[in-house]
């Protein structure tokens, strides 16, 4: 909850405030993501570390005419930039930097009681929606809802966290689950993958064997 307790070099009796956001990227072991296999099995990242991220998304390199055309123009834009020609962007990079800096140091939205009730309600819904054989999303999801709702409100430069912020947070979380907790054999989200690293069907087979 915003603090870390180092346990290195004999330091064990203090807590340090953690204010950094961690963004990680990883390439699949085989060079390309296979939709027919669990995502977590294709990344060389320790399972306990992977589950600490609020959001995890996968990018599939598959032919798509419209998307490929956008990529082509983006590459050409980068070539022009190297030659000294400014690339065309929907939002200029400098303006984005100013927006993020202003939001970080000047915008501190109030989390209203209404927003808090909605967060709890959405958390309960997610727990129910993902419930399967005694498993459901962990309490960390509630922390993620709070963080993402607050961040979305800051990006809007809003003075309050509102319904739209909570809804967007939940949408992103569910989309993330569709990637990282997707069982290709059943075609469903199975949070057992996040909890123990295997889908419920495999866990049930193991329990029967034992």
N, C-alpha and C positions, 0 to 999 in steps of 0.2 A: 504493500500500500504506500508506495512512494519512498520507501527506505530499504537499504540493504545493510546486512550485518557481515562485514568481512571476517573471514576466519583464516587469514594468512599472516605469516611473519609475526606470529605471537599476538596479533590484534584480534581480540574476541569480545571486548567489553564496550564497543561503541557501535552506533548506527549512523550511517551516512545517508543524506538525502539524495534520492535518485530522481533526476529530472530529465533524463535523456530518453528519446524515443529510438528504439532499435528497429532498423529495416534491414532484413537479410535477403539475399538471393542465393539460389543454388541451382546447379545444373543436374539433371537426372544422370544416374550412373551410366545408363546405356546411350546417353546423348540425346534421347528423345523420350518423352513421356508416353507410356503405353496405357491406353485407356482400359485395357483388360486386366490390369494389375493394380493393387493398392498403391496409392501415391506414396505413402510413408515407406514402402519397401523399395522405392526407386530413388530415394534421397539418402545421401551419406551424412545424415544429421542424427545425433543421438535422440532417441524417442522422447526422453524427458525434456530436452531443450525445445524440440519442435512443438510440443503441446503448450509451451508458455507463450506463444505468439497469439495475440488476439485475432488476427486474420491471416489466413494462408490461401494463396491463389496459385493456380497453375496456368501456364500459357502453352497452348498447343500449336505446334507449327504444322498446320494443315492448309492445303490450298483453299483459298477463298478469294474470288475475283475482286470484290470490292475492297477487302482488307489489303490484298496484295498490291492493289493500285495505290492505296494510301502509303504503304511502306515504300513503294518505288519513288513517289513524290517526296517523301520524307528524306530518303537518301540523297536525292538530287538537291534538296534544300541544304543538306549538310555540305555537299560539294561546293555550292555557291557560297556558303559561309566561309569556307576555307579560302576562297578566292577574294574574300573581302566584301561580298554582297550579303547584306542582312537577310536572314531567312524570314519567310512570311509565317507568322504565328497568330493564332486566334487571340491569345493574350501575350503581350511582350514579356520576356523573361524578367526584365527589371521591375515591371509592374507587379509580377507575381512575388518577387523577393520583398518588395515593399509591403504587399498585402500580408505575407506570412510574418514579417517582422512586426508590423503594426498589431496584428492579431495576438502575437505572442506576448508583447509587452504592455498592451493597452486594453485588451478585451478579456474580461473575466465574468462570464455569464453566471447568473444566479440559477441554481437548480431548484426550481419551485416545487411546492408540495404536489402539484398536479403532475409535474414531470416525474417526480419520485414514485408516485402511485403507478404511473404508466410503465415505468421501468420495471417495477416489481411485477406488474401484471404480465408484461411481455416475457419476463424471466420465467414465470410460472408456466406460461404457454409453451415456451421452448422446452422446458423440462418435460411437460406432458407430451409434446409433439415428438420428442426423441426417445421417450420411454420405451424400452424393449428388453424383455427378459431381465428386469431388475436394474438395467443400465439407463442412464440419461445424461445429458450434459452436466458438467460439474458446476459448482458454485462460482468458479472463475468466470463463467459466462456473465454473471451479474456484474462483476468488476468490469468486464469488457463493454457491456452495455453502457455503464456509467462513463467510462473513458471516451468511448466513441461518440456518445451523445454530446458530451461536453465539447469534444474536439470539433464536431460538426457545427455546433452553435458558434464556436469561436471563428470558424471559417466564414460563417455568415455575418460575422461582426455583430452578433446579436447580444442583447443584454440579459436574455433569459434562455434557458434550455427549454424548448417547446416540443410539442407532439411530433413535428416534422423531423426533429433531430433524433428522437428515440426511434421512430419508425425507420429512418435511414440506417441507424446503428444496427437494428435487428435485421434489416434486409441484408446488410453486408455480412453479418455473422452467419446467417443462414446460407448465403451464397458461398461463404468460406467452407462451411460444413459440407456442402455439396461437392467440394473438391477433396478435402482432406479426409472426410469420413465416409466417402462414397464406396459402397461395396459393388464392384462391377458384376458380380455373379447374381445378386438379387436386384440390382438397379436402385437400391435405396440407401438413405443415409443411416449409418450404423455407428453410434458413438462409442461402441465397444472398441472400435479401431483406435480411437483416441485414448481410451482408458488403459487398455492392455496390449494394444498393437495388433490385435486380430479381430475379425468380425465375429458376431455372435454365433454364427453357424459353426465356425471352427472351434470356438470355446465350448459349445455344446457337445461337439464330438469328443473333445478332450475330457470333459466332465463325465461323459458316458463311459469312456475308456477307463478312467480312474475308478 
